[in-house]
Amino acid sequence: MVIALWGCATQPPPKLPPPLPKEEVGKCEFYQEGLASWYGNELLGNRTANGEMFVPDGITAAHRKLPFNTLVRVYLENGKGNPYGVLARINDRGPFVHGRIIDLSWGTAKKLGMMDTQRVRVYVCEQ
C-alpha cells in the first residue's frame, strides 16, 4: 500500500540572494537583509499609514522605521541567481509579522518576480 503525501512536505526557507557588491552597499544610506512579503487586492480601498489610498499595483512598500516617501531599492534573487532591484516608495507601516523586514505592494512584488511565493529574502537599500 502506497500513501502519497504530495502536499504535506514542508518547504525549505527561502534562499538568501548573493551579497550585494561592496561598492553597491557603500552607496546605501540604510541597508537591511531579511524576509519580505506582499499584499494586494485584500487591502484595496484602505488608506496607508501616510493617508493615501492603497493601490495594489503601485510600486510601494511598508517599513517599520523609514520615513514616508523614502525611496528604497529592493533586491531579489532571480531564477539565474543574479540580483536585480526595484525602486519602491515607502508609504505604509509594517510588516507586523516577526522576522519580516518589509511588506511590498502587489505591483512591487510582481515587478520583482516574486509572484510564485508570498515570502522571499531581499535586500533593502535606501539610496
KEVEX-308234 format. One record per residue (C-alpha): residue number from 1; x, y, z. Coordinates in pm, 1 decimal, padded with zeros to 6 digits. Layout:
REM residues N
+-----+----------+----------+----------+
!   n !        u !        v !        w !
+-----+----------+----------+----------+
! NUM !        X !        Y !        Z !
...
+-----+----------+----------+----------+
REM end
This chain:
REM residues 127
+-----+----------+----------+----------+
!   n !        u !        v !        w !
+-----+----------+----------+----------+
!   1 !  00000.0 !  00000.0 !  00000.0 !
!   2 !  00139.6 !  00340.4 ! -00101.3 !
!   3 !  00024.9 !  00662.5 !  00060.0 !
!   4 !  00104.1 !  00984.1 ! -00125.9 !
!   5 !  00183.1 !  01287.2 !  00086.4 !
!   6 !  00244.4 !  01520.6 ! -00204.9 !
!   7 !  00117.0 !  01842.8 ! -00047.5 !
!   8 !  00240.0 !  01767.9 !  00304.8 !
!   9 !  00610.1 !  01836.5 !  00254.0 !
!  10 !  00746.6 !  02146.6 !  00421.9 !
!  11 !  00923.9 !  02398.2 !  00204.5 !
!  12 !  01283.3 !  02492.9 !  00281.0 !
!  13 !  01339.4 !  02853.8 !  00389.5 !
!  14 !  01384.3 !  03098.9 !  00101.0 !
!  15 !  01735.7 !  03108.0 ! -00039.7 !
!  16 !  01929.5 !  03420.2 !  00053.6 !
!  17 !  02034.9 !  03622.4 ! -00251.7 !
!  18 !  02405.6 !  03659.7 ! -00319.0 !
!  19 !  02562.2 !  03950.6 ! -00129.4 !
!  20 !  02547.1 !  04290.2 ! -00290.5 !
!  21 !  02886.3 !  04403.3 ! -00416.8 !
!  22 !  03061.9 !  04620.6 ! -00157.3 !
!  23 !  03051.7 !  04919.6 ! -00391.8 !
!  24 !  02668.9 !  04892.8 ! -00400.6 !
!  25 !  02633.2 !  04854.9 ! -00023.0 !
!  26 !  02861.1 !  05156.4 !  00018.8 !
!  27 !  02610.2 !  05369.5 ! -00174.1 !
!  28 !  02330.0 !  05281.1 !  00066.9 !
!  29 !  02234.7 !  05518.9 !  00346.4 !
!  30 !  02038.2 !  05232.9 !  00502.1 !
!  31 !  02090.0 !  04863.0 !  00434.9 !
!  32 !  01891.9 !  04566.1 !  00562.0 !
!  33 !  01861.4 !  04197.8 !  00465.3 !
!  34 !  01571.3 !  03972.1 !  00550.8 !
!  35 !  01231.0 !  03834.7 !  00458.7 !
!  36 !  00969.1 !  04025.2 !  00263.4 !
!  37 !  00604.9 !  03956.3 !  00192.6 !
!  38 !  00348.4 !  04122.2 ! -00030.6 !
!  39 ! -00013.1 !  04229.6 ! -00005.1 !
!  40 ! -00264.1 !  04321.7 ! -00273.0 !
!  41 ! -00635.2 !  04342.3 ! -00351.8 !
!  42 ! -00741.4 !  04242.4 !  00000.9 !
!  43 ! -00642.1 !  04595.7 !  00108.9 !
!  44 ! -00786.7 !  04779.5 ! -00192.6 !
!  45 ! -00977.0 !  05084.3 ! -00072.4 !
!  46 ! -00791.4 !  05109.7 !  00258.1 !
!  47 ! -00569.1 !  05400.4 !  00346.0 !
!  48 ! -00197.9 !  05355.5 !  00401.6 !
!  49 ! -00030.0 !  05491.1 !  00714.5 !
!  50 !  00062.1 !  05814.0 !  00533.0 !
!  51 ! -00305.4 !  05873.5 !  00445.1 !
!  52 ! -00309.8 !  05790.0 !  00075.4 !
!  53 ! -00537.7 !  05528.6 ! -00079.2 !
!  54 ! -00367.9 !  05190.0 ! -00120.0 !
!  55 ! -00318.5 !  05099.0 ! -00486.6 !
!  56 ! -00225.4 !  04729.0 ! -00520.5 !
!  57 ! -00038.9 !  04771.6 ! -00848.5 !
!  58 !  00156.9 !  05074.5 ! -00724.9 !
!  59 !  00530.7 !  05043.3 ! -00664.9 !
!  60 !  00517.7 !  05099.4 ! -00290.2 !
!  61 !  00618.6 !  04930.0 !  00034.1 !
!  62 !  00566.8 !  04931.0 !  00409.7 !
!  63 !  00855.3 !  04962.2 !  00654.4 !
!  64 !  00852.7 !  05000.0 !  01031.6 !
!  65 !  01102.2 !  05286.7 !  01061.9 !
!  66 !  01196.4 !  05450.2 !  00731.1 !
!  67 !  01027.3 !  05788.4 !  00674.7 !
!  68 !  00731.8 !  05811.5 !  00437.3 !
!  69 !  00824.8 !  05881.5 !  00074.0 !
!  70 !  01172.0 !  05731.0 !  00122.5 !
!  71 !  01280.1 !  05551.4 ! -00193.9 !
!  72 !  01427.2 !  05208.0 ! -00132.8 !
!  73 !  01578.6 !  04970.3 ! -00382.3 !
!  74 !  01458.7 !  04618.7 ! -00306.8 !
!  75 !  01678.1 !  04343.1 ! -00445.7 !
!  76 !  01570.3 !  03986.0 ! -00506.3 !
!  77 !  01743.5 !  03684.1 ! -00647.0 !
!  78 !  01609.5 !  03596.9 ! -00991.2 !
!  79 !  01600.0 !  03248.3 ! -01137.8 !
!  80 !  01963.3 !  03265.7 ! -01253.5 !
!  81 !  02092.5 !  03385.1 ! -00918.9 !
!  82 !  02165.8 !  03742.3 ! -01032.0 !
!  83 !  02025.6 !  04015.7 ! -00808.1 !
!  84 !  01816.1 !  04291.7 ! -00961.4 !
!  85 !  01620.9 !  04561.4 ! -00796.3 !
!  86 !  01302.7 !  04764.8 ! -00795.9 !
!  87 !  01280.9 !  05119.3 ! -00663.7 !
!  88 !  00977.3 !  05143.7 ! -00432.2 !
!  89 !  00838.3 !  05429.2 ! -00222.9 !
!  90 !  00762.1 !  05381.8 !  00147.8 !
!  91 !  00400.2 !  05482.8 !  00210.6 !
!  92 !  00289.7 !  05248.0 !  00487.9 !
!  93 !  00397.6 !  05095.5 !  00819.9 !
!  94 !  00473.2 !  04728.9 !  00872.6 !
!  95 !  00530.5 !  04445.7 !  00846.5 !
!  96 !  00389.7 !  04333.4 !  01178.0 !
!  97 !  00493.9 !  03970.3 !  01139.3 !
!  98 !  00803.6 !  03862.1 !  01331.1 !
!  99 !  01106.2 !  03808.2 !  01108.9 !
! 100 !  00993.5 !  04018.2 !  00813.2 !
! 101 !  01163.4 !  04346.5 !  00727.3 !
! 102 !  00937.8 !  04491.7 !  00455.5 !
! 103 !  00591.4 !  04444.8 !  00304.8 !
! 104 !  00565.3 !  04508.2 ! -00067.2 !
! 105 !  00263.1 !  04606.2 ! -00270.6 !
! 106 !  00145.9 !  04354.4 ! -00529.3 !
! 107 !  00288.5 !  04581.3 ! -00802.7 !
! 108 !  00633.6 !  04585.3 ! -00644.5 !
! 109 !  00626.2 !  04209.1 ! -00589.2 !
! 110 !  00521.9 !  04149.0 ! -00949.6 !
! 111 !  00798.8 !  04371.6 ! -01082.9 !
! 112 !  01048.9 !  04180.0 ! -00866.8 !
! 113 !  00918.6 !  03848.8 ! -00998.3 !
! 114 !  00813.3 !  03708.4 ! -00661.0 !
! 115 !  00456.6 !  03613.1 ! -00750.3 !
! 116 !  00516.0 !  03237.6 ! -00701.6 !
! 117 !  00563.1 !  03283.4 ! -00329.8 !
! 118 !  00448.8 !  03528.1 ! -00070.0 !
! 119 !  00777.5 !  03542.2 !  00126.6 !
! 120 !  01127.8 !  03586.3 ! -00009.1 !
! 121 !  01464.5 !  03705.4 !  00116.2 !
! 122 !  01553.8 !  04054.1 ! -00003.1 !
! 123 !  01799.6 !  04336.8 !  00041.5 !
! 124 !  01661.6 !  04682.5 !  00113.1 !
! 125 !  01884.5 !  04975.3 !  00024.8 !
! 126 !  01786.2 !  05338.7 !  00074.0 !
! 127 !  01967.9 !  05543.6 ! -00190.8 !
+-----+----------+----------+----------+
REM end
